[in-house]
Amino acid sequence: MKQYRVHKDDKVMVVSGKDKGKIGKVLKVLRKKDRVLVEQVNMVKRHTKANPYQQQPGGIVEKETPIHVSNVMVMCDACANPTKIGYRYTEDGKKVRFCKKCNEIIG
């Protein structure tokens, strides 16, 4: 499996596409398709049929669709900017992510 610098529950900013500049939380990482599902980004409308067995009404539902992982950047909590991510090991041997702009540990 591929390893991405973007993890679930990270705060990310969209850097290209129709939603450029939007900030949201990563809901899901789809590794096989190289995509991430970001909260309130890349919204589409789906027409759904009613399902009386599950008490679901029909109508138009607005939901998020996945966006390519290369189109998002992780937001640093310390400097509040979209940043590149680096990896380093702590003194106890644990691998952690850090912000390349301010050298603060992320997550």
N, C-alpha and C positions, 0 to 999 in steps of 0.2 A: 504494500500500500504506500501511496505517496504521503509525505509529511508536508503539511501546510503551516505557514506562520500564523494563519487565522484560525482561531479556535472558537468553539461554541461559547456564547455569552460575552464575546469580545464586543467592544464598541468600535464600529468601523465607519469610514466615510467612503462614499462612492466617488471615484476619481474620473470616470468616463461613462458616457452613455446618456440616456434621456433623464436619468435621475442624478446627474452629476451635482455634487455638493451636499447631498442628503446624508444624514447621520442616523444610524440605527444599530440595533443589537443583533448579533448573529444568532438565529434560531436553530439552524441546522447546517452541517457541513456534508455535502454530497461528494465523497472522494472519487467515486467511479466516474462521475461526470465533470469533475473539476469546477464545481459550483457551490455557492453558499446561498442560504435563504436568509435574507435580512429583513428585519421588522419594518413595515411600511415603505418598502422600496420595491420597484418593479411591479406595481399593482396592476392586476387585470380583472376583468369582469367575466364571470362564468354563469351561464344559464343552467340552473339545476331543476330537475324534475322532483316533484313532491314524493316523499316516501312515507306512507301512512304507518308502516310497521315500526319505524324508528321515530315517529312523530316529527319528521323534518318537513317544513313547508317548502314549496317550490318558489322560484323567483330568481333574481339576479344577485349573485354573491360576489363581493369584491375580495380578492385574496392576493397574497404575495406569490411571485414565481421566482425561481432561482436565478442568480446573476453570476457571471463568471468570476472566479476567485482573483483573477488578475485585475479586475475593475474595482477592487476595494483595497483600502489601506487601514491598518489598525490605528485607532486614536490612542495617544498616550494620556494617561490620567494626570501625570505630573505637569507636562508642558501644554496639554490640551491641543495638540496638533497631530495631523496624520503623519505617521512616521514609518520608516523601515524598521524591521525587527532583526535583532542579532541574537545569538545564543552564547552563553558562557556558563561555566561551572562555578558553583559556590564553594566555600571552604569545606563543607561537608560532602562534596561530590555530587550535589544535585544540579541537574541541567535546568537553567531558567532562561526566559526570554527577556531582552532588555531593549529600551528605546535607543536608537542610534543618534538621536538629537540631544538628549539630556542624560543618557546613561542610567536612567532609572529602571528598576526591575518591573516588568509588566506581569500582572496576574499573580 
